[in-house]
Amino acid sequence: MTNLREIPLRTLDDKPTTLAELAGDKVVLLVNVASKCGLTPQYGGLVELQQTYGSRGFTVVGVPSNQFMGQEPGTAEEIAEFCSTTYGVDFPLLEKSEVNGEGRIPLYRELTQVADAAGEAGDVQWNFEKFLIGRDGAVLGRIRPRTEPTDPAVVAAIEAAL
């Protein structure tokens, strides 16, 4: 597997970056997000994780995606405004991207090879699927969309990674 921290990415405001530049040597919870989804309230839990663990070497990174029933239709500016004013998001957001299919970004080409706790790899199932990435760039866990960010198992995995 390619080192995830070195894969070229773009920020929501269209600047080139990598996870290494964006997060340094922090533990990362990478999440594909959407503003018009039934799971959108998970932003609250993501912000809570960021506030709780940010000072300990952790960051959430959001990846807006419009691939699931068009639930992230906004422009970069609209996404940033929604996240900031509705949830107080202060973690980095990448550009709106495809996470499945032929057009998926290289980061997700790598991530979708990782199996979840049930041993299933493959396409992202829905908005708010989460990948916990260690300081060394290794994927420590794949958490399916319906699992809340503040679920005790997710919190335990973050704490173990820190």
Contacts in CASP RR format, 6 or more apart in sequence:
PFRMAT RR
TARGET T0000
AUTHOR 0000-0000-0000
METHOD contacts of the structure
MODEL  1
MTNLREIPLRTLDDKPTTLAELAGDKVVLLVNVASKCGLTPQYGGLVELQ
QTYGSRGFTVVGVPSNQFMGQEPGTAEEIAEFCSTTYGVDFPLLEKSEVN
GEGRIPLYRELTQVADAAGEAGDVQWNFEKFLIGRDGAVLGRIRPRTEPT
DPAVVAAIEAAL
1 110 0 8 1.000
1 113 0 8 1.000
2 106 0 8 1.000
2 110 0 8 1.000
3 137 0 8 1.000
4 19 0 8 1.000
4 107 0 8 1.000
4 110 0 8 1.000
4 111 0 8 1.000
4 133 0 8 1.000
4 137 0 8 1.000
4 139 0 8 1.000
5 18 0 8 1.000
5 19 0 8 1.000
5 20 0 8 1.000
5 23 0 8 1.000
5 24 0 8 1.000
5 133 0 8 1.000
5 137 0 8 1.000
6 18 0 8 1.000
6 19 0 8 1.000
6 20 0 8 1.000
7 18 0 8 1.000
7 19 0 8 1.000
7 106 0 8 1.000
7 107 0 8 1.000
7 110 0 8 1.000
8 16 0 8 1.000
8 17 0 8 1.000
8 18 0 8 1.000
8 106 0 8 1.000
9 16 0 8 1.000
9 17 0 8 1.000
9 18 0 8 1.000
9 19 0 8 1.000
9 22 0 8 1.000
9 94 0 8 1.000
9 95 0 8 1.000
9 105 0 8 1.000
9 107 0 8 1.000
10 16 0 8 1.000
10 17 0 8 1.000
10 94 0 8 1.000
10 95 0 8 1.000
11 17 0 8 1.000
11 22 0 8 1.000
11 92 0 8 1.000
11 93 0 8 1.000
11 94 0 8 1.000
11 95 0 8 1.000
12 64 0 8 1.000
12 76 0 8 1.000
12 79 0 8 1.000
12 80 0 8 1.000
12 93 0 8 1.000
12 94 0 8 1.000
12 95 0 8 1.000
12 96 0 8 1.000
13 76 0 8 1.000
13 80 0 8 1.000
14 76 0 8 1.000
14 95 0 8 1.000
17 94 0 8 1.000
19 28 0 8 1.000
19 30 0 8 1.000
19 61 0 8 1.000
19 107 0 8 1.000
19 133 0 8 1.000
19 137 0 8 1.000
22 59 0 8 1.000
22 61 0 8 1.000
22 92 0 8 1.000
23 59 0 8 1.000
23 61 0 8 1.000
23 92 0 8 1.000
25 57 0 8 1.000
25 135 0 8 1.000
26 54 0 8 1.000
26 57 0 8 1.000
26 58 0 8 1.000
26 59 0 8 1.000
26 135 0 8 1.000
27 53 0 8 1.000
27 57 0 8 1.000
27 58 0 8 1.000
27 59 0 8 1.000
27 132 0 8 1.000
27 133 0 8 1.000
27 134 0 8 1.000
27 135 0 8 1.000
27 140 0 8 1.000
27 158 0 8 1.000
27 161 0 8 1.000
27 162 0 8 1.000
28 58 0 8 1.000
28 59 0 8 1.000
28 60 0 8 1.000
28 61 0 8 1.000
28 132 0 8 1.000
28 133 0 8 1.000
28 134 0 8 1.000
29 46 0 8 1.000
29 49 0 8 1.000
29 58 0 8 1.000
29 59 0 8 1.000
29 60 0 8 1.000
29 61 0 8 1.000
29 130 0 8 1.000
29 131 0 8 1.000
29 132 0 8 1.000
29 133 0 8 1.000
29 149 0 8 1.000
29 154 0 8 1.000
29 158 0 8 1.000
30 60 0 8 1.000
30 61 0 8 1.000
30 62 0 8 1.000
30 63 0 8 1.000
30 107 0 8 1.000
30 111 0 8 1.000
30 130 0 8 1.000
30 131 0 8 1.000
30 133 0 8 1.000
31 42 0 8 1.000
31 46 0 8 1.000
31 60 0 8 1.000
31 61 0 8 1.000
31 62 0 8 1.000
31 63 0 8 1.000
31 128 0 8 1.000
31 129 0 8 1.000
31 130 0 8 1.000
31 131 0 8 1.000
31 149 0 8 1.000
32 62 0 8 1.000
32 63 0 8 1.000
32 64 0 8 1.000
32 65 0 8 1.000
32 97 0 8 1.000
32 99 0 8 1.000
32 108 0 8 1.000
32 124 0 8 1.000
32 127 0 8 1.000
32 128 0 8 1.000
32 129 0 8 1.000
33 40 0 8 1.000
33 43 0 8 1.000
33 46 0 8 1.000
33 62 0 8 1.000
33 63 0 8 1.000
33 64 0 8 1.000
33 65 0 8 1.000
33 72 0 8 1.000
33 83 0 8 1.000
33 93 0 8 1.000
33 127 0 8 1.000
33 128 0 8 1.000
34 40 0 8 1.000
34 64 0 8 1.000
34 65 0 8 1.000
34 66 0 8 1.000
34 68 0 8 1.000
34 70 0 8 1.000
34 71 0 8 1.000
34 72 0 8 1.000
34 127 0 8 1.000
34 128 0 8 1.000
35 64 0 8 1.000
35 71 0 8 1.000
35 72 0 8 1.000
35 74 0 8 1.000
35 79 0 8 1.000
35 82 0 8 1.000
35 83 0 8 1.000
35 86 0 8 1.000
36 70 0 8 1.000
36 71 0 8 1.000
36 72 0 8 1.000
36 73 0 8 1.000
37 68 0 8 1.000
37 71 0 8 1.000
37 72 0 8 1.000
37 126 0 8 1.000
37 127 0 8 1.000
37 128 0 8 1.000
39 126 0 8 1.000
39 127 0 8 1.000
39 128 0 8 1.000
39 145 0 8 1.000
39 146 0 8 1.000
40 71 0 8 1.000
40 127 0 8 1.000
42 128 0 8 1.000
42 148 0 8 1.000
42 149 0 8 1.000
43 83 0 8 1.000
43 86 0 8 1.000
43 87 0 8 1.000
43 89 0 8 1.000
44 87 0 8 1.000
44 149 0 8 1.000
45 148 0 8 1.000
45 149 0 8 1.000
45 150 0 8 1.000
46 60 0 8 1.000
46 62 0 8 1.000
46 87 0 8 1.000
46 89 0 8 1.000
46 91 0 8 1.000
46 149 0 8 1.000
47 60 0 8 1.000
47 87 0 8 1.000
47 88 0 8 1.000
47 89 0 8 1.000
47 90 0 8 1.000
47 91 0 8 1.000
48 149 0 8 1.000
48 150 0 8 1.000
49 58 0 8 1.000
49 60 0 8 1.000
49 149 0 8 1.000
49 150 0 8 1.000
49 154 0 8 1.000
49 155 0 8 1.000
49 158 0 8 1.000
50 58 0 8 1.000
50 59 0 8 1.000
50 60 0 8 1.000
50 90 0 8 1.000
50 91 0 8 1.000
53 158 0 8 1.000
53 159 0 8 1.000
53 162 0 8 1.000
56 162 0 8 1.000
57 162 0 8 1.000
58 158 0 8 1.000
58 161 0 8 1.000
58 162 0 8 1.000
59 91 0 8 1.000
59 92 0 8 1.000
60 91 0 8 1.000
60 92 0 8 1.000
60 149 0 8 1.000
61 91 0 8 1.000
61 92 0 8 1.000
61 93 0 8 1.000
61 94 0 8 1.000
62 91 0 8 1.000
62 92 0 8 1.000
62 93 0 8 1.000
62 94 0 8 1.000
63 93 0 8 1.000
63 94 0 8 1.000
63 97 0 8 1.000
63 99 0 8 1.000
63 107 0 8 1.000
63 108 0 8 1.000
64 72 0 8 1.000
64 79 0 8 1.000
64 93 0 8 1.000
64 94 0 8 1.000
64 95 0 8 1.000
64 96 0 8 1.000
64 97 0 8 1.000
65 72 0 8 1.000
65 96 0 8 1.000
65 97 0 8 1.000
65 98 0 8 1.000
65 99 0 8 1.000
65 124 0 8 1.000
65 127 0 8 1.000
66 72 0 8 1.000
66 73 0 8 1.000
66 74 0 8 1.000
66 96 0 8 1.000
67 98 0 8 1.000
67 99 0 8 1.000
67 100 0 8 1.000
68 126 0 8 1.000
68 127 0 8 1.000
71 127 0 8 1.000
72 79 0 8 1.000
72 96 0 8 1.000
72 127 0 8 1.000
74 96 0 8 1.000
76 95 0 8 1.000
76 96 0 8 1.000
79 93 0 8 1.000
79 96 0 8 1.000
80 93 0 8 1.000
83 89 0 8 1.000
83 93 0 8 1.000
97 104 0 8 1.000
97 105 0 8 1.000
97 108 0 8 1.000
98 104 0 8 1.000
98 105 0 8 1.000
98 108 0 8 1.000
99 105 0 8 1.000
99 108 0 8 1.000
99 112 0 8 1.000
99 124 0 8 1.000
99 129 0 8 1.000
100 108 0 8 1.000
100 112 0 8 1.000
100 123 0 8 1.000
100 124 0 8 1.000
101 123 0 8 1.000
104 112 0 8 1.000
108 124 0 8 1.000
111 124 0 8 1.000
111 131 0 8 1.000
111 139 0 8 1.000
111 142 0 8 1.000
112 121 0 8 1.000
112 122 0 8 1.000
112 123 0 8 1.000
112 124 0 8 1.000
113 121 0 8 1.000
113 122 0 8 1.000
114 121 0 8 1.000
114 131 0 8 1.000
114 139 0 8 1.000
114 141 0 8 1.000
114 142 0 8 1.000
115 121 0 8 1.000
115 142 0 8 1.000
116 141 0 8 1.000
116 142 0 8 1.000
116 143 0 8 1.000
116 144 0 8 1.000
117 141 0 8 1.000
117 142 0 8 1.000
125 144 0 8 1.000
125 145 0 8 1.000
126 145 0 8 1.000
127 145 0 8 1.000
128 145 0 8 1.000
129 142 0 8 1.000
129 143 0 8 1.000
129 144 0 8 1.000
129 145 0 8 1.000
130 142 0 8 1.000
130 143 0 8 1.000
130 145 0 8 1.000
130 147 0 8 1.000
130 149 0 8 1.000
130 154 0 8 1.000
131 139 0 8 1.000
131 141 0 8 1.000
131 142 0 8 1.000
131 143 0 8 1.000
132 139 0 8 1.000
132 140 0 8 1.000
132 141 0 8 1.000
132 142 0 8 1.000
132 143 0 8 1.000
132 154 0 8 1.000
132 157 0 8 1.000
132 158 0 8 1.000
132 161 0 8 1.000
133 139 0 8 1.000
133 140 0 8 1.000
134 140 0 8 1.000
134 161 0 8 1.000
135 161 0 8 1.000
140 157 0 8 1.000
140 161 0 8 1.000
141 157 0 8 1.000
143 151 0 8 1.000
143 154 0 8 1.000
147 153 0 8 1.000
147 154 0 8 1.000
148 154 0 8 1.000
END
